[in-house]
Amino acid sequence: MSISRENDSIIDVKLSSNKIWILERDGVVLHNLSDPTESGECNFFGSLEQVVAERLFQNSEHAGNDILRLINSVFPFAKEHNHNRVNSIFMRLLSLPGIFHKSVLGATFSDFKKHITDFELHSLDPSGVREEIISIIEHEEASRGPHSFIYCWKNFCSRYFHNWCHENAPCGLLLDSSTDAIGLIRKSSVSLLRHLSDTEILSYGSVDETGEITRQRINLSSNLEHEVLLEVLRCTSHLSQQLGNAASAIFYECSFHKPLICPEQIVRSILKVLEVGYISCVSLLVLEKRLANHNTNTKCSTDMLLSLRELYRKAGTWDTFVDVVLKYLKFLESQKNENGSDRESVFESIFNILLLLNYMLKLSVQIHMSPDDVSRVQLKLIQPIQQVFKKWHKPFELPFISQFSLLQTDSSTNQRPWDLGLRKRASRGTSSSSQ
């Protein structure tokens, strides 16, 4: 057997009876020695750093700007509330398991010349942490000018991410040879590798992986229904990629934190952004000049129209579509109830379906939906989803280690960090983490 790696990228190696685990700077590589190929089956676990960067909007120069631009477009007459909502969104992201570290927070405070003792730092409760961070943002905004609000948050998250990487530098692997469980030892935490949940596989997995889940866990009655579900997932993925992380973050914030906003209003306003672009944060009653991504929005609209027509062609009738989505939603609800640590991905999946359904109704004539089809989608799909969100309330608290399994990683540079999960250099699998 021959395994070729770049020497300067290797940090640690662990060997079990039939596997070799190699810790590299950008992730963990697993070689299955029982595979008949020369180097064995090869799987890759990407680094948690990419997930943290994604969550904190560090993977794109303009990612953080989307939050304020989108929220001002959704709620153009509530600028004061919008700043509070943006504060809450960033605070929720910073407090996610695996992202929040008191040592990282202390180092970031020092970067902004906020001096606090270790005792004071570890005595802070969640409200105290929020108060300290918001005071930094307000001080930075006061010194930089009235239009620097989102820059101040991006700058804070940039420093926090830098300190997170320093405090959580990978050091070695921890292998339990009796169970083949593998962990990543970091400077101040431990990451546990896991498989993608069923919900994540349906959202980010390969066609083969998705097919296995639909056959085993979703009560699809035929290959036709399987093909229809795949088309539905492609459409939701396309909308999600176009809007970015900001849309689901804003929907969550406005649905569960006061002042509460009607979900229907939020969805309509978010979809409006796909049509006309963002409303200016300076002049809230006037549309901004067409943004540089106007052509991208136009292409998205064209692609979505073609995709929905293809969906209709495969389904044959919109009744078939409704039946398939109902089965998918039933599966998602069961995942929310069975697996508390998977609630965030379930929430995003249901939200993406709600977006797609409302988008379809706007194009009903163009995609051959009759008035009866429209009524059926509203009655059998949209209304039940709205009831799911009404019952969702604030997600229940989980033990910290259980929450940490929400995070999973991948090394893809062209897609969201968890889009592909654990990959066979030509296929896929998963990973997760714990402090």
C-alpha positions as CSV (number, residue, x, y, z in Angstrom):
1,M,0.0,0.0,0.0
2,S,1.2,3.5,-0.8
3,I,-0.1,6.7,0.8
4,S,1.3,10.0,-0.5
5,R,1.0,13.1,1.6
6,E,2.8,16.5,1.9
7,N,5.1,16.1,4.9
8,D,4.8,19.7,6.1
9,S,1.0,19.4,6.2
10,I,0.9,16.4,8.6
11,I,0.4,17.1,12.3
12,D,-0.3,13.6,13.7
13,V,-1.0,10.0,12.6
14,K,-3.0,7.3,14.3
15,L,-3.2,3.6,13.2
16,S,-6.0,1.1,14.1
17,S,-6.4,-2.5,13.0
18,N,-7.7,-1.5,9.5
19,K,-7.6,2.3,9.3
20,I,-5.0,5.1,9.2
21,W,-6.1,8.5,10.5
22,I,-3.9,11.5,9.4
23,L,-4.3,14.9,10.9
24,E,-3.4,17.7,8.5
25,R,-3.6,21.4,8.7
26,D,-6.9,21.6,6.8
27,G,-8.6,18.5,8.2
28,V,-8.4,14.8,9.0
29,V,-7.9,12.1,6.3
30,L,-9.1,8.5,6.9
31,H,-7.7,5.6,4.9
32,N,-9.7,2.4,5.1
33,L,-7.0,-0.3,4.8
34,S,-9.6,-3.1,4.1
35,D,-10.4,-1.4,0.8
36,P,-8.9,-3.4,-2.1
37,T,-7.5,-0.3,-3.9
38,E,-3.8,0.5,-3.5
39,S,-4.2,3.4,-1.0
40,G,-7.4,2.2,0.5
41,E,-10.8,4.0,0.6
42,C,-10.1,7.6,1.4
43,N,-12.4,9.9,3.4
44,F,-11.8,13.5,4.4
45,F,-13.1,15.4,7.5
46,G,-12.7,19.1,6.9
47,S,-11.7,21.6,9.6
48,L,-14.1,23.1,12.1
49,E,-12.4,26.5,11.3
50,Q,-14.4,26.6,8.1
51,V,-17.7,26.2,9.9
52,V,-16.8,28.9,12.4
53,A,-15.8,31.2,9.5
54,E,-19.1,30.5,7.7
55,R,-21.2,31.1,10.8
56,L,-19.4,34.4,11.6
57,F,-19.6,35.7,8.0
58,Q,-15.8,35.5,7.6
59,N,-15.8,33.5,4.3
60,S,-16.8,36.4,2.1
61,E,-15.9,40.1,2.1
62,H,-19.6,41.1,1.6
63,A,-21.3,38.3,3.6
64,G,-21.9,40.4,6.8
65,N,-23.3,43.3,4.7
66,D,-26.1,41.0,3.6
67,I,-27.7,40.9,7.0
68,L,-28.2,44.6,7.4
69,R,-29.1,45.2,3.7
70,L,-31.6,42.3,3.8
71,I,-33.2,43.2,7.2
72,N,-33.5,46.9,6.1
73,S,-35.2,45.7,2.9
74,V,-37.6,43.4,4.8
75,F,-38.4,46.1,7.4
76,P,-37.7,49.5,5.8
77,F,-39.5,51.5,8.5
78,A,-38.0,50.1,11.6
79,K,-34.3,51.0,11.5
80,E,-33.9,51.3,15.3
81,H,-35.5,47.8,15.8
82,N,-33.3,46.5,12.9
83,H,-30.1,47.4,14.7
84,N,-31.3,45.5,17.7
85,R,-32.2,42.5,15.5
86,V,-28.7,42.5,13.9
87,N,-27.2,42.6,17.4
88,S,-29.3,39.6,18.4
89,I,-28.4,37.7,15.2
90,F,-24.6,38.2,15.8
91,M,-25.0,37.4,19.5
92,R,-26.8,34.1,18.7
93,L,-24.1,33.1,16.2
94,L,-21.3,33.9,18.7
95,S,-23.0,31.9,21.4
96,L,-23.4,28.7,19.2
97,P,-21.8,25.6,20.7
98,G,-18.3,25.2,19.4
99,I,-18.0,28.9,18.5
100,F,-18.3,30.4,22.0
101,H,-15.2,30.2,24.2
102,K,-14.6,32.3,27.2
103,S,-10.8,32.4,26.5
104,V,-11.4,33.5,22.9
105,L,-13.8,36.2,24.2
106,G,-11.2,37.4,26.7
107,A,-8.6,37.7,24.0
108,T,-11.0,39.6,21.8
109,F,-11.9,42.0,24.6
110,S,-8.2,42.7,25.0
111,D,-7.9,43.5,21.3
112,F,-10.5,46.2,21.8
113,K,-8.8,47.5,24.9
114,K,-11.6,46.3,27.2
115,H,-9.6,45.0,30.2
116,I,-11.4,42.4,32.3
117,T,-9.9,40.0,34.8
118,D,-10.2,36.2,34.4
119,F,-12.5,36.0,37.4
120,E,-14.7,38.7,36.0
121,L,-14.7,37.0,32.6
122,H,-15.7,33.6,33.9
123,S,-18.4,35.2,36.2
124,L,-20.2,36.7,33.2
125,D,-23.6,35.1,32.5
126,P,-25.2,35.3,29.0
127,S,-26.7,38.7,29.6
128,G,-23.4,40.0,30.9
129,V,-21.6,38.7,27.9
130,R,-24.1,40.4,25.6
131,E,-23.8,43.7,27.5
132,E,-20.0,43.7,27.2
133,I,-20.0,42.9,23.5
134,I,-22.7,45.4,22.6
135,S,-20.8,48.1,24.6
136,I,-17.7,47.4,22.3
137,I,-19.9,47.7,19.2
138,E,-21.5,50.9,20.4
139,H,-18.1,52.5,21.3
140,E,-16.6,51.5,17.9
141,E,-19.6,52.9,16.0
142,A,-19.4,56.2,17.9
143,S,-15.8,56.6,17.1
144,R,-16.1,55.6,13.4
145,G,-19.3,57.2,12.4
146,P,-23.1,56.5,12.1
147,H,-22.8,54.3,9.0
148,S,-20.1,52.0,10.5
149,F,-22.5,49.7,12.4
150,I,-22.2,46.6,10.3
151,Y,-18.4,47.2,9.9
152,C,-18.0,47.2,13.6
153,W,-19.7,43.8,13.9
154,K,-17.6,42.4,11.0
155,N,-14.5,43.7,12.6
156,F,-15.4,42.2,16.0
157,C,-16.2,38.9,14.4
158,S,-12.9,39.0,12.5
159,R,-10.9,39.5,15.6
160,Y,-12.9,36.8,17.4
161,F,-12.3,34.3,14.6
162,H,-8.6,35.1,14.6
163,N,-8.5,34.4,18.3
164,W,-10.6,31.3,18.0
165,C,-8.2,29.8,15.5
166,H,-5.2,30.6,17.8
167,E,-6.9,29.2,21.0
168,N,-8.2,26.1,19.1
169,A,-5.1,25.2,17.0
170,P,-5.2,21.4,16.3
171,C,-2.6,19.5,18.3
172,G,-3.2,15.8,17.8
173,L,-5.6,12.9,17.4
174,L,-7.3,10.8,20.1
175,L,-8.2,7.3,19.1
176,D,-10.3,4.8,21.0
177,S,-9.1,1.5,19.4
178,S,-11.9,-0.5,20.9
179,T,-14.6,1.4,19.1
180,D,-12.6,3.2,16.4
181,A,-14.0,6.5,17.7
182,I,-11.7,9.4,16.8
183,G,-11.4,12.8,18.3
184,L,-9.3,15.9,17.5
185,I,-7.4,17.4,20.3
186,R,-7.1,21.2,20.1
187,K,-5.3,23.7,22.3
188,S,-8.4,24.4,24.4
189,S,-11.1,22.0,23.1
190,V,-11.8,18.6,21.6
191,S,-13.6,18.0,18.3
192,L,-15.5,14.7,17.9
193,L,-16.1,13.4,14.4
194,R,-19.6,12.3,13.5
195,H,-21.7,11.2,10.5
196,L,-24.1,13.6,8.9
197,S,-27.6,13.4,10.2
198,D,-30.4,12.3,7.9
199,T,-31.6,15.9,7.5
200,E,-28.1,17.1,6.6
201,I,-27.6,14.3,4.0
202,L,-30.9,15.3,2.3
203,S,-29.7,18.9,2.2
204,Y,-26.0,18.5,1.4
205,G,-25.3,14.8,0.5
206,S,-24.7,13.0,-2.8
207,V,-27.4,11.6,-4.9
208,D,-26.5,8.1,-3.7
209,E,-26.7,9.1,-0.1
210,T,-29.9,11.0,-0.6
211,G,-31.5,8.0,-2.3
212,E,-30.6,5.7,0.6
213,I,-32.3,8.1,3.1
214,T,-35.4,8.5,0.9
215,R,-35.8,4.8,0.6
216,Q,-35.2,4.0,4.3
217,R,-36.7,6.9,6.2
218,I,-39.2,8.7,4.0
219,N,-42.2,6.9,2.8
220,L,-41.8,7.5,-0.9
221,S,-43.8,5.0,-2.9
222,S,-42.0,5.1,-6.2
223,N,-38.9,6.1,-8.2
224,L,-41.0,9.0,-9.5
225,E,-41.5,10.4,-6.0
226,H,-37.8,10.0,-5.4
227,E,-37.0,12.0,-8.5
228,V,-39.5,14.7,-7.6
229,L,-38.0,15.1,-4.1
230,L,-34.5,15.4,-5.6
231,E,-35.8,18.3,-7.8
232,V,-37.5,19.9,-4.8
233,L,-34.2,19.8,-2.9
234,R,-32.3,21.2,-5.8
235,C,-34.7,24.2,-6.0
236,T,-34.5,24.9,-2.2
237,S,-30.7,24.7,-2.4
238,H,-30.6,27.2,-5.3
239,L,-32.8,29.7,-3.4
240,S,-30.8,29.2,-0.2
241,Q,-27.5,29.8,-2.0
242,Q,-28.8,33.0,-3.7
243,L,-30.0,34.5,-0.4
244,G,-27.1,33.3,1.8
245,N,-27.2,32.6,5.5
246,A,-28.8,36.0,6.3
247,A,-32.3,35.0,5.2
248,S,-32.8,32.1,7.7
249,A,-31.0,34.0,10.4
250,I,-33.4,37.0,10.0
251,F,-36.5,34.7,9.8
252,Y,-35.4,33.0,13.0
253,E,-34.8,36.3,14.8
254,C,-38.1,37.9,13.7
255,S,-40.1,34.8,14.5
256,F,-38.8,34.2,18.0
257,H,-37.7,37.5,19.4
258,K,-39.8,40.6,20.0
259,P,-41.0,42.5,18.2
260,L,-42.4,39.4,16.6
261,I,-43.2,39.6,12.8
262,C,-45.8,37.6,10.9
263,P,-43.8,34.8,9.1
264,E,-45.8,35.4,5.9
265,Q,-44.7,39.0,5.9
266,I,-41.0,38.0,6.4
267,V,-41.1,35.5,3.6
268,R,-42.8,37.9,1.1
269,S,-40.3,40.6,1.9
270,I,-37.3,38.2,1.5
271,L,-38.6,37.0,-1.9
272,K,-39.1,40.6,-2.9
273,V,-35.4,41.2,-2.6
274,L,-34.8,38.5,-5.2
275,E,-37.0,40.6,-7.6
276,V,-35.9,44.2,-7.0
277,G,-32.8,44.1,-4.9
278,Y,-32.1,45.7,-1.6
279,I,-33.6,48.9,-0.3
280,S,-30.9,51.5,0.5
281,C,-29.9,51.7,4.2
282,V,-29.4,55.5,3.8
283,S,-32.7,56.3,2.0
284,L,-35.1,53.7,3.0
285,L,-37.9,54.7,0.6
286,V,-35.8,54.6,-2.5
287,L,-34.5,51.5,-4.2
288,E,-30.7,51.3,-4.3
289,K,-29.0,51.5,-7.6
290,R,-28.9,48.2,-9.2
291,L,-26.3,46.2,-7.2
292,A,-23.3,44.5,-8.9
293,N,-25.2,41.2,-8.4
294,H,-28.2,42.3,-10.4
295,N,-27.3,40.0,-13.3
296,T,-26.9,37.2,-10.7
297,N,-30.4,37.8,-9.5
298,T,-31.8,37.8,-13.0
299,K,-30.0,34.5,-13.7
300,C,-31.3,33.1,-10.5
301,S,-34.9,33.9,-11.6
302,T,-34.4,32.3,-15.0
303,D,-32.8,29.2,-13.5
304,M,-35.6,28.9,-10.9
305,L,-38.3,29.2,-13.6
306,L,-36.6,26.5,-15.7
307,S,-36.1,24.3,-12.6
308,L,-39.7,24.6,-11.5
309,R,-40.9,23.7,-15.0
310,E,-38.6,20.7,-14.9
311,L,-40.1,19.8,-11.5
312,Y,-43.6,19.9,-13.0
313,R,-42.6,17.9,-16.0
314,K,-41.2,15.1,-13.8
315,A,-44.1,15.2,-11.3
316,G,-46.7,15.2,-14.1
317,T,-49.2,16.9,-11.7
318,W,-48.9,19.3,-8.8
319,D,-50.9,16.7,-6.8
320,T,-47.8,14.5,-6.9
321,F,-45.6,17.4,-5.8
322,V,-47.9,18.1,-2.9
323,D,-47.9,14.4,-1.8
324,V,-44.0,14.2,-1.9
325,V,-43.5,17.5,0.0
326,L,-46.0,16.4,2.7
327,K,-44.0,13.2,3.2
328,Y,-40.7,15.2,3.4
329,L,-42.2,17.6,5.9
330,K,-43.5,14.7,8.0
331,F,-39.9,13.3,8.0
332,L,-38.5,16.7,9.0
333,E,-40.9,17.0,11.9
334,S,-39.9,13.6,13.2
335,Q,-36.3,14.6,13.1
336,K,-37.0,17.7,15.1
337,N,-38.7,15.6,17.8
338,E,-36.3,12.6,17.7
339,N,-32.9,14.4,17.5
340,G,-32.7,17.7,19.5
341,S,-29.2,18.4,18.4
342,D,-30.4,18.5,14.7
343,R,-33.1,21.2,15.3
344,E,-31.1,23.9,13.6
345,S,-30.7,22.1,10.3
346,V,-34.4,20.9,10.5
347,F,-35.4,24.6,11.0
348,E,-33.4,25.7,8.0
349,S,-34.8,22.9,5.8
350,I,-38.4,23.7,6.7
351,F,-37.8,27.4,6.2
352,N,-36.3,26.6,2.7
353,I,-39.4,24.7,1.8
354,L,-41.6,27.6,2.9
355,L,-39.6,30.0,0.7
356,L,-39.9,27.7,-2.3
357,L,-43.6,27.3,-1.9
358,N,-44.2,31.0,-1.7
359,Y,-41.8,31.5,-4.7
360,M,-43.8,29.0,-6.7
361,L,-47.1,30.8,-6.0
362,K,-45.7,34.0,-7.3
363,L,-44.9,32.2,-10.6
364,S,-48.1,30.0,-10.6
365,V,-49.3,31.0,-14.1
366,Q,-45.8,30.5,-15.6
367,I,-45.4,27.0,-14.1
368,H,-48.9,25.8,-15.1
369,M,-50.5,25.9,-11.6
370,S,-54.3,26.1,-11.7
371,P,-56.2,28.0,-9.1
372,D,-57.1,24.6,-7.5
373,D,-53.3,23.8,-7.4
374,V,-52.6,27.1,-5.7
375,S,-55.3,26.5,-3.1
376,R,-54.0,23.0,-2.5
377,V,-50.5,24.2,-1.9
378,Q,-51.7,26.9,0.5
379,L,-54.0,24.6,2.4
380,K,-52.0,21.4,2.6
381,L,-48.4,22.7,2.7
382,I,-48.0,26.4,3.6
383,Q,-50.6,26.5,6.4
384,P,-49.2,23.3,8.2
385,I,-45.7,24.8,7.9
386,Q,-46.9,28.0,9.6
387,Q,-48.3,25.9,12.4
388,V,-45.0,24.1,12.8
389,F,-43.2,27.4,13.3
390,K,-45.9,28.6,15.7
391,K,-45.3,25.5,17.9
392,W,-41.5,25.7,17.5
393,H,-41.1,28.6,20.0
394,K,-37.6,29.0,21.4
395,P,-35.5,25.9,20.8
396,F,-35.1,23.9,24.1
397,E,-31.8,23.9,25.8
398,L,-29.5,21.0,25.3
399,P,-26.5,19.8,27.2
400,F,-23.5,21.6,25.8
401,I,-21.8,18.6,24.3
402,S,-25.1,17.5,22.6
403,Q,-25.5,21.0,21.2
404,F,-21.9,20.9,19.8
405,S,-23.0,18.1,17.4
406,L,-24.9,20.8,15.5
407,L,-21.6,21.8,13.9
408,Q,-20.1,19.7,11.1
409,T,-17.4,20.4,8.7
410,D,-16.1,20.1,5.2
411,S,-13.2,21.5,3.2
412,S,-14.9,22.6,0.0
413,T,-13.9,26.1,-1.1
414,N,-16.7,26.6,-3.6
415,Q,-19.7,25.5,-1.4
416,R,-20.9,26.0,2.2
417,P,-18.4,24.2,4.5
418,W,-20.9,21.5,5.4
419,D,-22.3,21.1,1.9
420,L,-20.4,17.9,1.2
421,G,-19.6,16.5,4.7
422,L,-17.1,13.7,5.0
423,R,-16.0,12.9,1.5
424,K,-14.5,9.9,-0.3
425,R,-12.1,11.8,-2.5
426,A,-14.8,11.1,-5.0
427,S,-17.7,10.6,-2.7
428,R,-18.9,11.8,0.8
429,G,-19.5,11.3,4.5
430,T,-19.3,13.7,7.7
431,S,-18.0,15.2,10.9
432,S,-18.9,17.2,14.1
433,S,-17.4,18.7,17.2
434,S,-17.4,19.1,21.0
435,Q,-15.7,21.3,23.5
